[in-house]
Amino acid sequence: MTQASDTATAPRLTSLSHGGGCGCKIAPGILAKLIGQSTLPKQFFPDLLVGTETADDAAVYRINDEQAIVATTDFFMPIVDDPRDFGRIAATNALSDIYAMGGTPLMALAIVGMPINVLPHETIAAILDGGASVCQEAGIPLAGGHSIDSVEPIYGLVGIGIVNPKQMKRNADAKAGDVLILGKPLGVGILSAALKKNLLDEAGYQSMVNATTLLNRPGAELSKLDGVHALTDVTGFGLLGHSLELARGAQLTVHLNAQDLPVLPGVLELAEQGIFTGASGRNWASYGEAVRLASHITDTQRALLTDPQTSGGLLVSCSPETVEQVLAIFRSGGFADAAIVGHMQAGPAEVHVA
C-alpha cells in the first residue's frame, strides 16, 4: 500500500485502533499476574523508593536526601480523530503520572508507532505537534524519542521528573479518617465510546478534550502539604480500580459517595443508553469481588465508577483539616469540578459505594 497523501480521504484515527486512550490498558487482574512473574525483588535496589509493589503511578529513585528522579511511560491508541488533539491528550496523560507522585517534570521522550503507509504524513506530524505543545505548556523539552512503523497508531511519552523524597506522595500512605478529593470529573471513556458511534456532539467533544488536556500541575503543590498523605491519578482502571489501589496499599476501606461524584456533561444520559467501553466490563470483572455496592447503586452508576479515564483527575487522600487547602489549590489551577468524593476508614482493603 502506498502512503496516503490526502488528509480528506484518510481513515479516522479511531477506526485504526481496537481500543482508545487508557481503555487500551491490560485488565488489572491480568496485569498483576504478568508483573508478578517478571519483577526483581525491590531489596536489590535500596534507593528505589517506589517500584511496582503498590501499582503506583511512576518509579522513584533517590539520588540524595533532597532529590529523587521520577520516571514513567504512558502511550496508547487514538481516543479522538483529530490528530493534534490525540497528541495533546496522550502527552497530558503521560505527564500526569509525574504530578501524581508530587513531582515536577524535567523532560520527555516521545513514543511513536504509526502505520506509515496508511496515515498521511501530515496527520502524523500533527499528532507529534500536539504532544510537543503540551510539553511546551509544561515548561519542559521534548528531548527525543523512538518511532516504529506499526499496524495501529500509538503515541505517548516517557516522562522524567524530580521530587524531594521527603515530599513524595505514594498511593499507599492514606490514613484512616482521610477525606478523598477528586480533581477532574468522570466520564471520559463513555464520551469516547459515544464518539466512536458518532453520537457525541461538538459540546460533548470539547468538554472531553478540555478535561483530558488539563495538566495535573496541582500535584506538585499538593505534595508540599503535610496533611496530604496519598496521591494517585484516576486512569484506565476507573475510579473504583484506583481507589482499590489506595485501599490495598494502606490496608484500609475506601468509602465513596456515588451522589457526590463530579461528572462531565451528558455522560449519565449516554450511560443510560448503554454506551460505555468494553474496558468498563473488564475492569469490573478484574476487581468487582473487592467492591461493595449499596443496593440503590444503578447499572449507570456502576458504569461510571468503572469507566476508564484517559488523563483523569488526581485522587487525593488528606486529613480533614487540609481539605480547604487542597480544594483551593485545585481551584486556583483551573480545576473547578474538584470535589470531595469519599473517605478512608479502618476495615478490610475494599471499596464501599453508597
C-alpha positions as CSV (number, residue, x, y, z in Angstrom):
1,M,0.0,0.0,0.0
2,T,1.4,3.4,-0.9
3,Q,1.5,6.3,1.6
4,A,-1.9,8.1,1.9
5,S,-1.4,11.7,0.8
6,D,-4.9,13.2,1.0
7,T,-6.0,14.0,4.6
8,A,-9.6,14.5,3.4
9,T,-9.8,10.8,2.4
10,A,-7.6,9.4,5.2
11,P,-9.2,7.0,7.7
12,R,-10.5,8.1,11.1
13,L,-7.8,7.7,13.7
14,T,-10.2,5.8,16.0
15,S,-11.1,3.4,13.2
16,L,-7.5,2.1,13.1
17,S,-7.3,1.0,16.8
18,H,-9.1,-1.7,18.6
19,G,-9.3,0.5,21.7
20,G,-8.6,4.1,22.6
21,G,-6.9,6.1,25.3
22,C,-6.4,4.4,28.7
23,G,-9.2,2.0,27.8
24,C,-6.4,0.1,25.9
25,K,-4.8,-0.9,29.2
26,I,-4.5,-4.6,30.0
27,A,-7.1,-5.5,32.6
28,P,-5.8,-5.0,36.2
29,G,-6.2,-8.7,37.2
30,I,-4.2,-10.0,34.2
31,L,-1.6,-7.2,34.6
32,A,-1.0,-8.1,38.3
33,K,-0.3,-11.7,37.3
34,L,2.1,-10.7,34.5
35,I,4.1,-8.3,36.6
36,G,4.3,-10.7,39.5
37,Q,6.1,-13.2,37.2
38,S,8.7,-10.7,35.9
39,T,9.8,-8.3,38.7
40,L,13.1,-8.4,40.6
41,P,12.8,-8.1,44.4
42,K,13.0,-4.4,45.4
43,Q,15.6,-5.2,48.1
44,F,18.3,-5.4,45.5
45,F,17.8,-1.6,44.9
46,P,17.7,0.3,48.2
47,D,17.4,3.7,46.5
48,L,14.4,2.6,44.5
49,L,11.8,4.3,46.7
50,V,8.8,3.3,44.5
51,G,8.7,0.4,42.2
52,T,5.9,-2.0,41.2
53,E,4.9,-3.2,44.6
54,T,1.8,-1.0,45.1
55,A,0.9,-0.3,41.4
56,D,1.9,3.3,41.9
57,D,1.9,5.9,39.1
58,A,5.7,6.2,38.5
59,A,9.0,4.8,39.6
60,V,11.0,7.0,42.0
61,Y,14.8,6.6,42.5
62,R,16.6,8.5,45.2
63,I,19.7,10.5,44.2
64,N,20.4,12.1,47.5
65,D,18.5,13.3,50.6
66,E,16.9,16.2,48.7
67,Q,16.4,14.8,45.2
68,A,14.8,11.8,43.6
69,I,14.1,11.0,39.9
70,V,10.6,10.3,38.9
71,A,10.3,8.2,35.8
72,T,7.2,7.0,33.9
73,T,6.0,5.9,30.5
74,D,2.5,6.1,29.0
75,F,1.2,5.6,25.5
76,F,-2.0,4.4,23.8
77,M,-4.0,4.3,20.6
78,P,-6.3,7.2,19.5
79,I,-9.2,8.2,21.6
80,V,-10.2,11.0,19.2
81,D,-9.9,11.5,15.4
82,D,-8.4,15.0,15.5
83,P,-4.6,14.2,15.3
84,R,-3.4,17.3,17.2
85,D,-6.0,16.6,20.0
86,F,-4.8,13.0,20.1
87,G,-1.2,14.1,20.6
88,R,-2.2,16.6,23.3
89,I,-4.3,14.1,25.2
90,A,-1.6,11.4,25.2
91,A,1.1,13.8,26.3
92,T,-1.0,15.3,29.1
93,N,-1.9,11.8,30.3
94,A,1.7,10.7,30.4
95,L,2.9,13.7,32.4
96,S,0.1,13.2,34.9
97,D,2.0,10.3,36.5
98,I,4.8,12.6,37.5
99,Y,2.4,15.1,39.1
100,A,0.7,12.2,40.8
101,M,3.9,11.4,42.7
102,G,4.1,15.0,43.8
103,G,6.9,15.6,41.2
104,T,7.8,18.3,38.7
105,P,8.5,17.2,35.1
106,L,12.0,17.8,33.7
107,M,11.9,16.5,30.2
108,A,10.1,13.9,28.0
109,L,10.8,11.5,25.2
110,A,8.3,10.6,22.5
111,I,7.0,7.1,21.8
112,V,5.7,6.9,18.3
113,G,4.2,3.9,16.4
114,M,2.4,4.8,13.2
115,P,1.0,2.9,10.1
116,I,3.3,5.0,7.9
117,N,1.7,3.9,4.6
118,V,-1.9,4.3,5.9
119,L,-1.9,7.7,7.5
120,P,-1.0,10.9,5.7
121,H,2.4,12.2,6.9
122,E,0.6,15.5,7.7
123,T,-1.6,13.7,10.1
124,I,1.3,12.0,11.9
125,A,3.1,15.4,12.1
126,A,0.0,16.9,13.7
127,I,0.0,14.2,16.4
128,L,3.6,14.9,17.2
129,D,3.0,18.7,17.2
130,G,0.1,18.2,19.7
131,G,2.4,16.3,22.1
132,A,5.1,18.9,21.7
133,S,2.7,21.7,22.5
134,V,1.8,20.1,25.9
135,C,5.5,19.7,26.8
136,Q,5.9,23.4,26.0
137,E,3.0,24.2,28.2
138,A,4.5,22.1,31.0
139,G,7.8,24.0,30.5
140,I,9.9,21.0,29.5
141,P,11.8,20.0,26.4
142,L,10.7,17.1,24.2
143,A,14.2,15.8,24.0
144,G,14.0,12.8,21.7
145,G,12.2,9.5,21.5
146,H,11.8,6.4,19.3
147,S,9.5,5.6,16.4
148,I,8.3,2.4,14.6
149,D,6.1,1.5,11.7
150,S,3.1,-0.2,13.4
151,V,-0.3,-1.6,12.4
152,E,-2.1,0.7,14.8
153,P,-1.3,4.3,15.6
154,I,0.4,4.7,19.0
155,Y,1.6,7.8,20.7
156,G,2.8,8.7,24.2
157,L,5.7,9.9,26.3
158,V,8.4,8.8,28.6
159,G,8.3,11.4,31.4
160,I,11.3,12.2,33.6
161,G,10.7,14.4,36.7
162,I,12.2,15.3,40.1
163,V,10.8,15.3,43.6
164,N,12.1,15.8,47.1
165,P,11.9,12.3,48.7
166,K,10.5,13.9,51.9
167,Q,7.6,15.3,49.9
168,M,6.9,12.4,47.5
169,K,3.4,11.1,47.7
170,R,2.7,7.4,47.1
171,N,-0.7,5.8,46.6
172,A,-0.2,3.6,49.6
173,D,0.0,6.1,52.5
174,A,-3.6,7.1,53.1
175,K,-4.7,7.2,56.7
176,A,-7.9,6.3,58.5
177,G,-10.1,9.4,58.7
178,D,-8.7,10.9,55.5
179,V,-11.0,12.7,53.1
180,L,-10.9,11.8,49.4
181,I,-10.9,14.6,46.8
182,L,-11.1,14.0,43.0
183,G,-9.7,16.7,40.8
184,K,-11.5,16.1,37.5
185,P,-15.0,14.9,36.5
186,L,-15.6,11.4,35.3
187,G,-16.9,10.0,32.1
188,V,-14.1,10.3,29.5
189,G,-14.5,6.6,28.5
190,I,-18.2,6.9,28.0
191,L,-17.8,10.1,25.8
192,S,-15.1,8.3,23.8
193,A,-17.4,5.4,23.2
194,A,-20.1,7.8,22.0
195,L,-17.6,9.5,19.7
196,K,-16.8,6.1,18.0
197,K,-20.5,5.6,17.4
198,N,-20.9,9.2,16.0
199,L,-23.2,10.1,19.0
200,L,-21.1,12.8,20.5
201,D,-22.0,16.4,19.7
202,E,-19.5,19.2,19.5
203,A,-20.1,20.4,23.1
204,G,-19.5,16.9,24.4
205,Y,-16.4,16.6,22.4
206,Q,-15.0,19.9,23.6
207,S,-15.7,19.1,27.2
208,M,-13.8,15.8,26.9
209,V,-10.8,17.5,25.2
210,N,-10.8,20.3,27.8
211,A,-10.7,17.8,30.6
212,T,-8.1,15.4,29.1
213,T,-5.7,18.2,28.2
214,L,-5.7,20.0,31.6
215,L,-2.3,19.2,33.1
216,N,-2.4,17.9,36.7
217,R,0.0,20.6,37.9
218,P,-1.6,20.8,41.4
219,G,0.2,17.6,42.3
220,A,3.5,19.3,42.7
221,E,2.0,21.9,45.1
222,L,-0.2,19.3,46.9
223,S,2.9,17.3,47.7
224,K,4.2,20.1,49.9
225,L,1.2,19.8,52.3
226,D,1.9,17.5,55.3
227,G,-1.8,16.8,55.5
228,V,-1.8,15.3,52.0
229,H,-1.0,11.6,52.7
230,A,-1.5,9.9,49.4
231,L,-1.9,10.8,45.7
232,T,-2.8,8.9,42.6
233,D,-4.4,9.7,39.3
234,V,-7.6,8.0,38.0
235,T,-7.0,6.5,34.6
236,G,-7.7,3.2,32.8
237,F,-8.9,1.2,35.8
238,G,-11.6,3.7,36.6
239,L,-12.3,5.4,39.9
240,L,-13.1,2.0,41.6
241,G,-9.8,0.4,40.4
242,H,-7.6,3.2,41.5
243,S,-9.5,3.6,44.8
244,L,-8.9,-0.1,45.4
245,E,-5.2,0.5,45.0
246,L,-5.4,3.1,47.7
247,A,-7.3,0.7,49.9
248,R,-4.8,-2.2,49.4
249,G,-1.8,0.0,49.8
250,A,-3.0,1.4,53.1
251,Q,-4.9,-1.7,54.2
252,L,-8.0,0.4,54.8
253,T,-11.5,0.6,53.4
254,V,-12.4,3.3,50.8
255,H,-15.9,4.7,51.1
256,L,-17.2,6.5,48.0
257,N,-20.4,8.6,47.8
258,A,-22.0,8.0,44.4
259,Q,-24.1,11.1,44.5
260,D,-21.0,13.3,45.1
261,L,-19.0,12.2,42.0
262,P,-18.3,15.0,39.5
263,V,-19.4,14.0,36.0
264,L,-18.7,15.5,32.6
265,P,-21.8,17.0,30.9
266,G,-24.0,14.4,29.1
267,V,-22.2,11.4,30.4
268,L,-25.1,10.0,32.6
269,E,-27.6,10.3,29.7
270,L,-25.2,8.4,27.4
271,A,-24.6,5.7,30.0
272,E,-28.3,5.2,30.5
273,Q,-28.5,4.4,26.8
274,G,-26.0,1.6,27.3
275,I,-23.0,3.5,25.8
276,F,-19.7,2.6,27.6
277,T,-16.4,0.9,26.7
278,G,-15.5,-2.7,26.8
279,A,-12.8,-1.8,29.3
280,S,-15.5,-0.9,31.8
281,G,-16.7,-4.5,31.9
282,R,-13.2,-5.9,32.0
283,N,-12.4,-3.6,35.0
284,W,-15.4,-4.9,36.9
285,A,-14.5,-8.5,36.2
286,S,-11.0,-7.9,37.5
287,Y,-11.8,-6.3,40.8
288,G,-15.6,-6.5,41.4
289,E,-15.1,-9.0,44.2
290,A,-13.4,-6.4,46.3
291,V,-16.1,-3.8,45.8
292,R,-19.3,-3.5,47.9
293,L,-22.1,-1.6,46.2
294,A,-25.1,-0.4,48.1
295,S,-28.4,-1.8,46.8
296,H,-29.5,1.5,45.3
297,I,-26.5,1.8,43.0
298,T,-27.7,1.6,39.5
299,D,-26.1,0.0,36.4
300,T,-25.5,3.5,35.1
301,Q,-23.6,4.5,38.3
302,R,-21.5,1.3,38.2
303,A,-20.6,2.1,34.6
304,L,-19.4,5.5,35.7
305,L,-17.4,4.0,38.6
306,T,-15.6,1.5,36.3
307,D,-15.3,3.9,33.3
308,P,-11.7,4.1,32.1
309,Q,-10.4,7.7,32.4
310,T,-7.9,9.0,30.0
311,S,-5.8,11.8,31.5
312,G,-8.1,11.7,34.5
313,G,-8.0,13.7,37.7
314,L,-5.8,13.4,40.8
315,L,-7.3,11.4,43.7
316,V,-6.1,13.0,46.9
317,S,-6.3,11.4,50.4
318,C,-5.8,14.1,53.0
319,S,-6.6,15.0,56.6
320,P,-9.9,16.7,57.2
321,E,-8.0,19.8,58.3
322,T,-6.3,20.1,54.9
323,V,-9.4,19.8,52.8
324,E,-9.9,23.5,52.2
325,Q,-6.3,24.0,51.2
326,V,-6.5,21.1,48.7
327,L,-9.6,22.4,47.2
328,A,-8.1,26.0,47.0
329,I,-5.1,24.6,45.2
330,F,-7.2,22.8,42.7
331,R,-9.5,25.8,42.0
332,S,-6.6,28.2,41.6
333,G,-5.2,25.8,39.0
334,G,-8.5,25.8,36.9
335,F,-10.0,22.6,38.3
336,A,-13.5,24.0,39.0
337,D,-15.0,20.5,39.3
338,A,-12.7,19.2,42.1
339,A,-14.9,17.6,44.8
340,I,-15.0,15.6,47.9
341,V,-16.0,12.0,46.9
342,G,-15.4,9.9,50.0
343,H,-13.2,9.0,52.9
344,M,-10.8,6.3,54.3
345,Q,-11.8,4.2,57.2
346,A,-10.4,1.3,59.2
347,G,-11.5,-2.0,57.7
348,P,-10.7,-4.5,55.0
349,A,-8.9,-3.5,51.8
350,E,-12.1,-2.9,49.9
351,V,-14.1,-0.1,48.2
352,H,-17.6,0.5,49.5
353,V,-20.0,2.7,47.5
354,A,-23.1,4.2,48.9
